[in-house]
Structure formats: C-alpha cells, structure tokens
Amino acid sequence: MIEKLKGIEERFIKLEQLLSDPVVISDQKKYQSYLIEHGELNKIVPMFRKYEELLEEHKEAKELLKDIDLEIRAMAKEEIPGLDSKIEAVKSQLNILLMPKDPRDDKNVLLEIRAGTGGEEAGIFTGDLFRMYSRYTESKNWTLEIVEKNDSSSGGFKEIVFLVRGKGAFSSFKYESGTHRVQRVPETETQGRVHTSAVTVAVLPEAEDIDIDINPADLKIDVFRSSGPGGQSVNTTDSAVRITHVPTGVTATCQDEKSQHKNKAKAMNVLKSRILDAKVREEEGKRAAERKGQVGTGDRSGRIRTYNFPQGRMTDHRIGLTLYKLDSIMEGNIQEIIDELKTYNQAQALKEIA
C-alpha cells in the first residue's frame, strides 16, 4: 500500500506543476482534465502524509522506550497505544480511498418509481417517494427532469420516470433500487386499519454515447397522441414517442414535452440507459456469489425498506437501520440513510480485500 501511495503522491506533485504550466492553462480541455484528477488525488495525498507523520511519531516513541530516563520511558509507553489507534483509523480511511471506484458514481441518474401491490394507496405512495427524492435533489442543488409519468386517480402516480442531473447523483441514489413498503391508514379507510402497500424503485445511471452504441436500424419508433395534463397540444398532435430496441425488446416512452423532437431525445436517452443497465445487471449477476455480502444496488424484487407511519419509523432491512423520524425523511432528509448504506458497503468491500 505504501508504494502505491507514494506513486499517487508523485503524480499529485506532477499535477500541481502541470496546473501552473501556461501551455496547459491555455488548453482548457487538458487543464480541466488535470484539475479533476488533482481534486481526486487531493482526497488521498493529505491523508497519506498524515499517515507518514503518525508512523514517524510512532517510531520515535518506540525509540524513547529505550531511554535511560524512567519518566521519558513512561511517557512514551503511555503515548504508543493512542498512536496505534490513530494509525489504524487513518489506514482504514486510506483503504477506503484506494478502493476501486464505481465508474458510474459521478453520472446523472434515471429513477423509475412504479406502484406495486396496494391499489390506489400504492399510487399515492409513489407520489410521496417522488416528492421525497425531489426534495433531496433540491438540497443537493441538482436538477430534476420528468421523462414519463402516468397519473393515478387518487393524486399519485401509477409510475413516474425522471432524470436527476448532478455530480455524484448515481452514487447517492444507487442504493434506493428495490421494493419500498409502506404501512399506514389510507384516507379512504373508515375503520382506521393499517394497510400495507408496496412501490418499486429502479435506479439506472444515465448512459452516454461512449457507454453504448445503438444501431439506428435496430430501432422501431412510434408516435402517438399524448394523454393527461400537458397543455393545448395534448390529444391534438402526435407528440408522444415510443422507441423500441428490437434486438432486446427494451422500450422507452416520453410524452412530457409538447415537442415530438424533445420527446424523442428524452426517450432515446432513457432507452440507452435501460439497455446499458441490462448489460451491467447481466455482468453483475455473474459475480453475484462473490458480492453476496454487499448491499445490492439493483435487485428490484427484494424488499429493502419499510415506512411505518403509525410509529413514525423507517427501517432499512438490508443493514438493520431503524430511524424514528419518518416525517423528516419524507421531506427529503435521507442523507443519513445514504451515508449508512455507503459505510456498510465499504466495510464489506474492505473485508473482501482483507
């Protein structure tokens, strides 16, 4: 690990020189690339330097154990356990920083929320989850763009698909994929009985042209009239678009925009993301046995979380996390849950490395 970290430090020093080079500064594309790389290494190098300082302090303290002065030896003996603890803590942080990074983490993310069992109550909760994710997106200063939605009669959604744009969006949302269960008394329930409903969430990184290449000849494009709220063009023009990738059968629909051109662009973006997700899912399936200890980032059939409204409780079943602040969570304050899931996954990955 030390040799690897020394190499990183050398590259960091080299980047600092390059970023002050007038030739590099004049080439904005290259400059931005170096700046991003420097920013990533700047998370590691200071921690490595702190690690080296602690190792040096530890070495000096061990030397003092040989001192003829009894008081100095006693001080060194007292200091060493604290240094051991600090060294292990910094080493753990370095191991996490050196872990292979998910190349999808910095991508924009496509979320698909669909009502499952529970009828209209599931549709209402689909709307509640969409609102929760929307509030969280706002808190991160990211942007949200609705791609497709199908309203339910009770004010929620049968399904809603939306894109969140922002650096690190996928890394924050990727653990949301799965079945979300809600337990509460529906507004239509006259006897106060608690009902259980379920909603599924799918989380896909936005595909880029470099990620996937689609042959236009493999696409079947249908246009039709939009339905539901949306302005004067609804039900009067063929602005809605459905694209089918014939070889895989994957489809994407968009009718949120009044422009057929814009709907086609959005649908194409979703289609690429779904095809890429299917490929990644197939590859991950082959490695499932090796990753069985980690929190899943794609199993949509497994129940991952329960929102119990009578008790004001949220439980994430994958890591045994229970929080009694459901009102706050439904307002978009989900960072604590995301952080706990990331920490758990990192710990499992470190166990595998060990």
C-alpha beads as a LAMMPS data file, in Angstrom:
LAMMPS data file: protein, C-alpha beads

354 atoms
353 bonds

1 atom types
1 bond types

-500.0 500.0 xlo xhi
-500.0 500.0 ylo yhi
-500.0 500.0 zlo zhi

Masses

1 110.0

Atoms # bond

1 1 1 0.000 0.000 0.000
2 1 1 2.850 2.388 0.841
3 1 1 4.402 2.033 -2.617
4 1 1 1.046 2.683 -4.269
5 1 1 0.527 5.781 -2.126
6 1 1 3.996 7.091 -2.903
7 1 1 3.200 6.775 -6.600
8 1 1 -0.031 8.706 -6.071
9 1 1 1.857 11.433 -4.204
10 1 1 4.378 11.734 -7.054
11 1 1 1.538 12.078 -9.568
12 1 1 -0.117 14.695 -7.321
13 1 1 3.082 16.782 -7.238
14 1 1 3.396 16.440 -11.023
15 1 1 -0.184 17.619 -11.490
16 1 1 0.467 20.702 -9.343
17 1 1 3.318 21.587 -11.695
18 1 1 1.181 20.952 -14.793
19 1 1 -1.659 23.117 -13.484
20 1 1 0.688 26.088 -13.247
21 1 1 2.141 25.491 -16.720
22 1 1 0.994 28.256 -19.161
23 1 1 0.833 25.731 -22.019
24 1 1 -1.593 23.534 -20.055
25 1 1 -3.626 26.531 -18.867
26 1 1 -4.126 27.620 -22.478
27 1 1 -5.604 24.204 -23.310
28 1 1 -8.850 24.294 -21.322
29 1 1 -9.801 20.687 -22.081
30 1 1 -6.492 19.366 -20.784
31 1 1 -6.474 21.824 -17.874
32 1 1 -9.943 20.711 -16.729
33 1 1 -8.922 17.050 -17.003
34 1 1 -5.840 17.633 -14.830
35 1 1 -7.884 19.727 -12.390
36 1 1 -10.400 16.904 -11.885
37 1 1 -7.611 14.352 -11.402
38 1 1 -5.865 16.677 -8.936
39 1 1 -9.108 17.052 -6.983
40 1 1 -9.478 13.276 -6.687
41 1 1 -5.877 12.767 -5.540
42 1 1 -6.213 15.677 -3.109
43 1 1 -8.543 13.439 -1.087
44 1 1 -5.782 10.836 -0.717
45 1 1 -2.438 12.651 -0.505
46 1 1 -3.083 14.732 2.672
47 1 1 -4.325 11.570 4.397
48 1 1 -1.184 9.696 3.284
49 1 1 1.058 12.478 4.590
50 1 1 -0.765 12.373 7.918
51 1 1 -0.244 8.589 7.953
52 1 1 3.503 9.006 7.383
53 1 1 3.713 11.592 10.180
54 1 1 1.972 9.221 12.599
55 1 1 4.299 6.372 11.622
56 1 1 7.288 8.641 12.301
57 1 1 5.869 9.676 15.675
58 1 1 5.307 6.011 16.500
59 1 1 8.889 5.167 15.552
60 1 1 10.232 7.972 17.749
61 1 1 8.055 6.880 20.658
62 1 1 9.375 3.317 20.413
63 1 1 12.924 4.668 20.441
64 1 1 12.132 6.590 23.624
65 1 1 11.221 3.299 25.298
66 1 1 14.975 2.654 25.379
67 1 1 15.760 5.968 27.100
68 1 1 17.609 5.810 30.410
69 1 1 15.159 8.315 31.927
70 1 1 12.291 6.366 33.535
71 1 1 9.862 9.290 33.208
72 1 1 10.504 9.603 29.462
73 1 1 10.030 5.850 29.023
74 1 1 6.733 6.038 30.918
75 1 1 5.515 8.916 28.736
76 1 1 6.425 7.004 25.561
77 1 1 4.667 3.873 26.813
78 1 1 1.546 5.916 27.522
79 1 1 1.663 7.608 24.095
80 1 1 2.063 4.477 21.918
81 1 1 -1.488 2.985 22.310
82 1 1 -3.005 6.320 21.211
83 1 1 -0.716 6.442 18.188
84 1 1 -1.590 2.823 17.335
85 1 1 -5.267 3.736 17.359
86 1 1 -4.750 6.827 15.163
87 1 1 -2.600 4.881 12.685
88 1 1 -5.262 2.178 12.309
89 1 1 -8.003 4.783 11.813
90 1 1 -6.046 6.623 9.103
91 1 1 -5.066 3.328 7.473
92 1 1 -8.742 2.338 7.265
93 1 1 -9.568 5.663 5.625
94 1 1 -6.754 5.180 3.122
95 1 1 -8.004 1.682 2.292
96 1 1 -11.438 3.127 1.566
97 1 1 -9.962 5.910 -0.591
98 1 1 -7.896 3.347 -2.523
99 1 1 -10.849 1.076 -3.215
100 1 1 -11.726 0.794 -6.923
101 1 1 -14.274 3.486 -7.663
102 1 1 -17.556 2.623 -9.338
103 1 1 -17.135 4.342 -12.730
104 1 1 -20.852 5.134 -12.692
105 1 1 -20.798 7.087 -9.417
106 1 1 -20.419 10.559 -10.934
107 1 1 -23.076 10.024 -13.594
108 1 1 -26.544 11.515 -13.748
109 1 1 -29.217 9.062 -12.661
110 1 1 -32.538 7.865 -14.019
111 1 1 -35.121 6.813 -11.430
112 1 1 -38.252 4.820 -12.194
113 1 1 -40.889 4.579 -9.450
114 1 1 -43.854 2.247 -10.004
115 1 1 -46.865 1.432 -7.845
116 1 1 -46.982 -2.233 -6.844
117 1 1 -49.405 -4.035 -4.568
118 1 1 -51.895 -1.912 -2.681
119 1 1 -54.022 -0.283 -5.368
120 1 1 -54.556 3.466 -5.088
121 1 1 -52.590 3.672 -1.839
122 1 1 -49.523 2.373 -3.710
123 1 1 -50.048 5.100 -6.311
124 1 1 -50.236 7.745 -3.587
125 1 1 -47.024 6.478 -2.012
126 1 1 -45.346 6.547 -5.429
127 1 1 -46.086 10.266 -5.397
128 1 1 -44.762 10.548 -1.835
129 1 1 -41.461 8.888 -2.788
130 1 1 -41.159 11.136 -5.832
131 1 1 -41.641 14.163 -3.575
132 1 1 -39.038 12.800 -1.103
133 1 1 -36.470 12.333 -3.865
134 1 1 -37.340 15.739 -5.341
135 1 1 -36.702 17.472 -2.013
136 1 1 -33.405 15.612 -1.605
137 1 1 -32.402 16.637 -5.146
138 1 1 -33.122 20.278 -4.292
139 1 1 -30.994 20.052 -1.142
140 1 1 -28.034 18.904 -3.286
141 1 1 -28.590 21.714 -5.820
142 1 1 -29.100 19.133 -8.563
143 1 1 -31.757 19.393 -11.264
144 1 1 -34.713 17.092 -11.859
145 1 1 -36.401 16.465 -15.185
146 1 1 -39.560 14.351 -15.571
147 1 1 -39.355 11.980 -18.539
148 1 1 -42.568 9.977 -18.268
149 1 1 -45.474 9.814 -15.848
150 1 1 -48.793 8.048 -15.556
151 1 1 -51.105 9.689 -13.040
152 1 1 -53.305 7.675 -10.693
153 1 1 -56.865 8.716 -9.929
154 1 1 -56.059 9.461 -6.251
155 1 1 -53.418 12.097 -6.906
156 1 1 -50.270 9.997 -7.043
157 1 1 -48.690 8.101 -9.915
158 1 1 -49.038 4.633 -11.351
159 1 1 -45.467 5.239 -12.473
160 1 1 -43.085 8.136 -12.884
161 1 1 -39.676 8.225 -14.570
162 1 1 -37.319 11.153 -14.013
163 1 1 -33.705 12.151 -14.559
164 1 1 -31.556 13.747 -11.854
165 1 1 -28.568 15.701 -13.134
166 1 1 -25.673 16.415 -10.793
167 1 1 -22.161 15.248 -9.980
168 1 1 -22.360 12.126 -7.850
169 1 1 -26.109 11.675 -8.344
170 1 1 -25.847 7.961 -9.098
171 1 1 -23.564 7.323 -6.103
172 1 1 -26.232 8.789 -3.810
173 1 1 -29.286 7.128 -5.339
174 1 1 -27.911 3.713 -6.321
175 1 1 -28.918 2.006 -3.070
176 1 1 -32.569 3.066 -3.491
177 1 1 -33.263 0.305 -6.012
178 1 1 -35.726 -2.289 -4.732
179 1 1 -39.160 -2.622 -3.140
180 1 1 -40.257 0.089 -0.699
181 1 1 -43.076 -0.974 1.626
182 1 1 -45.449 1.483 3.306
183 1 1 -47.669 0.789 6.313
184 1 1 -50.318 3.408 7.136
185 1 1 -54.028 4.085 7.365
186 1 1 -55.309 5.181 3.932
187 1 1 -57.532 8.257 3.761
188 1 1 -60.320 6.046 2.392
189 1 1 -60.130 3.632 5.360
190 1 1 -63.136 4.282 7.615
191 1 1 -62.231 1.861 10.415
192 1 1 -58.675 3.058 10.978
193 1 1 -56.989 -0.146 9.838
194 1 1 -53.353 -0.063 8.789
195 1 1 -52.803 -1.168 5.196
196 1 1 -49.559 -2.384 3.632
197 1 1 -48.648 -1.334 0.104
198 1 1 -45.528 -1.605 -1.997
199 1 1 -43.714 0.517 -4.555
200 1 1 -40.722 -0.485 -6.678
201 1 1 -37.815 1.818 -7.459
202 1 1 -35.332 1.212 -10.273
203 1 1 -32.127 3.259 -10.406
204 1 1 -30.116 3.498 -13.637
205 1 1 -27.019 5.559 -14.445
206 1 1 -27.617 7.816 -17.427
207 1 1 -25.949 6.256 -20.460
208 1 1 -23.595 8.325 -22.580
209 1 1 -22.675 7.793 -26.219
210 1 1 -19.299 6.394 -25.184
211 1 1 -21.038 3.819 -22.950
212 1 1 -23.244 2.216 -25.573
213 1 1 -23.568 2.193 -29.339
214 1 1 -27.018 1.571 -30.824
215 1 1 -27.595 0.826 -34.490
216 1 1 -30.460 3.070 -35.735
217 1 1 -31.634 0.161 -37.901
218 1 1 -32.443 -1.754 -34.694
219 1 1 -34.944 0.873 -33.544
220 1 1 -38.716 0.938 -34.043
221 1 1 -40.144 4.412 -33.428
222 1 1 -43.870 5.020 -32.869
223 1 1 -45.558 8.385 -32.386
224 1 1 -48.960 8.887 -30.804
225 1 1 -51.075 11.475 -29.076
226 1 1 -50.218 12.450 -25.535
227 1 1 -52.703 11.825 -22.742
228 1 1 -53.272 13.576 -19.442
229 1 1 -52.301 17.104 -18.307
230 1 1 -49.896 18.986 -20.535
231 1 1 -51.477 21.905 -22.341
232 1 1 -53.265 22.526 -25.615
233 1 1 -51.203 20.052 -27.614
234 1 1 -52.429 17.109 -25.547
235 1 1 -54.721 14.793 -27.549
236 1 1 -54.397 17.060 -30.615
237 1 1 -50.930 16.288 -32.011
238 1 1 -48.810 13.166 -32.316
239 1 1 -46.075 14.446 -30.000
240 1 1 -45.598 11.397 -27.754
241 1 1 -42.842 8.978 -28.763
242 1 1 -42.211 5.303 -28.042
243 1 1 -38.882 3.769 -29.080
244 1 1 -38.315 0.009 -29.136
245 1 1 -34.887 -1.600 -29.397
246 1 1 -35.888 -4.638 -31.456
247 1 1 -32.969 -6.987 -30.582
248 1 1 -33.579 -6.704 -26.824
249 1 1 -37.236 -5.685 -26.695
250 1 1 -36.356 -2.761 -24.415
251 1 1 -38.721 0.196 -24.815
252 1 1 -38.859 3.816 -23.692
253 1 1 -41.716 6.290 -23.923
254 1 1 -41.872 10.042 -23.434
255 1 1 -44.864 12.354 -23.718
256 1 1 -43.965 15.017 -21.170
257 1 1 -42.902 17.600 -23.766
258 1 1 -45.138 19.236 -26.372
259 1 1 -42.412 18.804 -28.975
260 1 1 -42.087 15.415 -30.668
261 1 1 -38.385 16.140 -31.207
262 1 1 -37.787 16.739 -27.485
263 1 1 -39.809 13.667 -26.516
264 1 1 -37.783 11.556 -28.948
265 1 1 -34.492 12.829 -27.476
266 1 1 -35.665 12.079 -23.928
267 1 1 -36.976 8.630 -24.854
268 1 1 -33.702 7.807 -26.618
269 1 1 -31.767 8.797 -23.509
270 1 1 -33.930 6.520 -21.357
271 1 1 -33.638 3.662 -23.857
272 1 1 -29.826 3.819 -23.815
273 1 1 -29.800 3.868 -20.019
274 1 1 -32.103 0.834 -19.818
275 1 1 -30.063 -1.178 -22.316
276 1 1 -26.828 -0.293 -20.507
277 1 1 -28.419 -1.202 -17.175
278 1 1 -29.489 -4.602 -18.549
279 1 1 -25.922 -5.306 -19.678
280 1 1 -24.438 -4.246 -16.339
281 1 1 -27.056 -6.303 -14.481
282 1 1 -26.119 -9.381 -16.509
283 1 1 -22.434 -8.908 -15.701
284 1 1 -23.163 -8.335 -12.009
285 1 1 -25.309 -11.462 -11.948
286 1 1 -22.261 -13.480 -12.935
287 1 1 -20.387 -12.058 -9.932
288 1 1 -23.318 -12.270 -7.511
289 1 1 -21.805 -15.042 -5.414
290 1 1 -18.641 -13.018 -4.894
291 1 1 -20.595 -9.940 -3.831
292 1 1 -23.230 -11.625 -1.648
293 1 1 -22.139 -9.721 1.457
294 1 1 -22.602 -6.296 -0.071
295 1 1 -25.750 -4.181 -0.170
296 1 1 -27.455 -4.747 -3.503
297 1 1 -27.679 -1.854 -5.935
298 1 1 -30.072 -3.350 -8.416
299 1 1 -32.307 -6.130 -7.124
300 1 1 -35.770 -4.727 -7.664
301 1 1 -37.593 -7.758 -6.298
302 1 1 -36.191 -7.590 -2.764
303 1 1 -37.903 -5.570 -0.019
304 1 1 -35.318 -3.039 1.073
305 1 1 -37.212 -0.614 3.275
306 1 1 -40.392 -0.169 5.320
307 1 1 -42.033 3.180 6.093
308 1 1 -44.334 2.714 9.099
309 1 1 -46.411 5.876 9.525
310 1 1 -48.324 4.983 12.749
311 1 1 -44.977 4.533 14.531
312 1 1 -43.120 7.263 12.622
313 1 1 -40.499 4.651 11.795
314 1 1 -38.298 3.884 8.793
315 1 1 -36.413 0.584 8.679
316 1 1 -33.829 -0.358 6.071
317 1 1 -33.848 -4.154 6.174
318 1 1 -30.507 -4.629 4.412
319 1 1 -28.443 -3.098 7.191
320 1 1 -30.885 -3.208 10.116
321 1 1 -31.107 0.593 10.327
322 1 1 -34.180 1.984 12.103
323 1 1 -34.883 5.704 12.440
324 1 1 -37.847 7.225 14.268
325 1 1 -38.103 10.409 12.211
326 1 1 -40.274 9.429 9.283
327 1 1 -41.749 12.925 8.807
328 1 1 -38.274 14.355 8.277
329 1 1 -37.294 11.509 5.928
330 1 1 -40.377 12.027 3.763
331 1 1 -39.352 15.690 3.467
332 1 1 -36.194 14.548 1.677
333 1 1 -33.790 14.274 4.619
334 1 1 -32.356 10.923 3.540
335 1 1 -28.614 11.698 3.629
336 1 1 -28.161 9.790 6.897
337 1 1 -29.644 6.650 5.316
338 1 1 -27.443 7.024 2.221
339 1 1 -24.319 7.523 4.353
340 1 1 -25.084 4.428 6.466
341 1 1 -25.555 2.312 3.334
342 1 1 -22.285 3.572 1.836
343 1 1 -20.407 2.894 5.078
344 1 1 -21.792 -0.633 5.291
345 1 1 -20.899 -1.387 1.687
346 1 1 -17.374 -0.025 2.163
347 1 1 -16.906 -2.177 5.268
348 1 1 -17.999 -5.287 3.376
349 1 1 -15.650 -4.459 0.497
350 1 1 -12.752 -3.976 2.934
351 1 1 -13.476 -7.401 4.458
352 1 1 -13.222 -8.943 1.000
353 1 1 -9.907 -7.167 0.387
354 1 1 -8.603 -8.413 3.740

Bonds

1 1 1 2
2 1 2 3
3 1 3 4
4 1 4 5
5 1 5 6
6 1 6 7
7 1 7 8
8 1 8 9
9 1 9 10
10 1 10 11
11 1 11 12
12 1 12 13
13 1 13 14
14 1 14 15
15 1 15 16
16 1 16 17
17 1 17 18
18 1 18 19
19 1 19 20
20 1 20 21
21 1 21 22
22 1 22 23
23 1 23 24
24 1 24 25
25 1 25 26
26 1 26 27
27 1 27 28
28 1 28 29
29 1 29 30
30 1 30 31
31 1 31 32
32 1 32 33
33 1 33 34
34 1 34 35
35 1 35 36
36 1 36 37
37 1 37 38
38 1 38 39
39 1 39 40
40 1 40 41
41 1 41 42
42 1 42 43
43 1 43 44
44 1 44 45
45 1 45 46
46 1 46 47
47 1 47 48
48 1 48 49
49 1 49 50
50 1 50 51
51 1 51 52
52 1 52 53
53 1 53 54
54 1 54 55
55 1 55 56
56 1 56 57
57 1 57 58
58 1 58 59
59 1 59 60
60 1 60 61
61 1 61 62
62 1 62 63
63 1 63 64
64 1 64 65
65 1 65 66
66 1 66 67
67 1 67 68
68 1 68 69
69 1 69 70
70 1 70 71
71 1 71 72
72 1 72 73
73 1 73 74
74 1 74 75
75 1 75 76
76 1 76 77
77 1 77 78
78 1 78 79
79 1 79 80
80 1 80 81
81 1 81 82
82 1 82 83
83 1 83 84
84 1 84 85
85 1 85 86
86 1 86 87
87 1 87 88
88 1 88 89
89 1 89 90
90 1 90 91
91 1 91 92
92 1 92 93
93 1 93 94
94 1 94 95
95 1 95 96
96 1 96 97
97 1 97 98
98 1 98 99
99 1 99 100
100 1 100 101
101 1 101 102
102 1 102 103
103 1 103 104
104 1 104 105
105 1 105 106
106 1 106 107
107 1 107 108
108 1 108 109
109 1 109 110
110 1 110 111
111 1 111 112
112 1 112 113
113 1 113 114
114 1 114 115
115 1 115 116
116 1 116 117
117 1 117 118
118 1 118 119
119 1 119 120
120 1 120 121
121 1 121 122
122 1 122 123
123 1 123 124
124 1 124 125
125 1 125 126
126 1 126 127
127 1 127 128
128 1 128 129
129 1 129 130
130 1 130 131
131 1 131 132
132 1 132 133
133 1 133 134
134 1 134 135
135 1 135 136
136 1 136 137
137 1 137 138
138 1 138 139
139 1 139 140
140 1 140 141
141 1 141 142
142 1 142 143
143 1 143 144
144 1 144 145
145 1 145 146
146 1 146 147
147 1 147 148
148 1 148 149
149 1 149 150
150 1 150 151
151 1 151 152
152 1 152 153
153 1 153 154
154 1 154 155
155 1 155 156
156 1 156 157
157 1 157 158
158 1 158 159
159 1 159 160
160 1 160 161
161 1 161 162
162 1 162 163
163 1 163 164
164 1 164 165
165 1 165 166
166 1 166 167
167 1 167 168
168 1 168 169
169 1 169 170
170 1 170 171
171 1 171 172
172 1 172 173
173 1 173 174
174 1 174 175
175 1 175 176
176 1 176 177
177 1 177 178
178 1 178 179
179 1 179 180
180 1 180 181
181 1 181 182
182 1 182 183
183 1 183 184
184 1 184 185
185 1 185 186
186 1 186 187
187 1 187 188
188 1 188 189
189 1 189 190
190 1 190 191
191 1 191 192
192 1 192 193
193 1 193 194
194 1 194 195
195 1 195 196
196 1 196 197
197 1 197 198
198 1 198 199
199 1 199 200
200 1 200 201
201 1 201 202
202 1 202 203
203 1 203 204
204 1 204 205
205 1 205 206
206 1 206 207
207 1 207 208
208 1 208 209
209 1 209 210
210 1 210 211
211 1 211 212
212 1 212 213
213 1 213 214
214 1 214 215
215 1 215 216
216 1 216 217
217 1 217 218
218 1 218 219
219 1 219 220
220 1 220 221
221 1 221 222
222 1 222 223
223 1 223 224
224 1 224 225
225 1 225 226
226 1 226 227
227 1 227 228
228 1 228 229
229 1 229 230
230 1 230 231
231 1 231 232
232 1 232 233
233 1 233 234
234 1 234 235
235 1 235 236
236 1 236 237
237 1 237 238
238 1 238 239
239 1 239 240
240 1 240 241
241 1 241 242
242 1 242 243
243 1 243 244
244 1 244 245
245 1 245 246
246 1 246 247
247 1 247 248
248 1 248 249
249 1 249 250
250 1 250 251
251 1 251 252
252 1 252 253
253 1 253 254
254 1 254 255
255 1 255 256
256 1 256 257
257 1 257 258
258 1 258 259
259 1 259 260
260 1 260 261
261 1 261 262
262 1 262 263
263 1 263 264
264 1 264 265
265 1 265 266
266 1 266 267
267 1 267 268
268 1 268 269
269 1 269 270
270 1 270 271
271 1 271 272
272 1 272 273
273 1 273 274
274 1 274 275
275 1 275 276
276 1 276 277
277 1 277 278
278 1 278 279
279 1 279 280
280 1 280 281
281 1 281 282
282 1 282 283
283 1 283 284
284 1 284 285
285 1 285 286
286 1 286 287
287 1 287 288
288 1 288 289
289 1 289 290
290 1 290 291
291 1 291 292
292 1 292 293
293 1 293 294
294 1 294 295
295 1 295 296
296 1 296 297
297 1 297 298
298 1 298 299
299 1 299 300
300 1 300 301
301 1 301 302
302 1 302 303
303 1 303 304
304 1 304 305
305 1 305 306
306 1 306 307
307 1 307 308
308 1 308 309
309 1 309 310
310 1 310 311
311 1 311 312
312 1 312 313
313 1 313 314
314 1 314 315
315 1 315 316
316 1 316 317
317 1 317 318
318 1 318 319
319 1 319 320
320 1 320 321
321 1 321 322
322 1 322 323
323 1 323 324
324 1 324 325
325 1 325 326
326 1 326 327
327 1 327 328
328 1 328 329
329 1 329 330
330 1 330 331
331 1 331 332
332 1 332 333
333 1 333 334
334 1 334 335
335 1 335 336
336 1 336 337
337 1 337 338
338 1 338 339
339 1 339 340
340 1 340 341
341 1 341 342
342 1 342 343
343 1 343 344
344 1 344 345
345 1 345 346
346 1 346 347
347 1 347 348
348 1 348 349
349 1 349 350
350 1 350 351
351 1 351 352
352 1 352 353
353 1 353 354
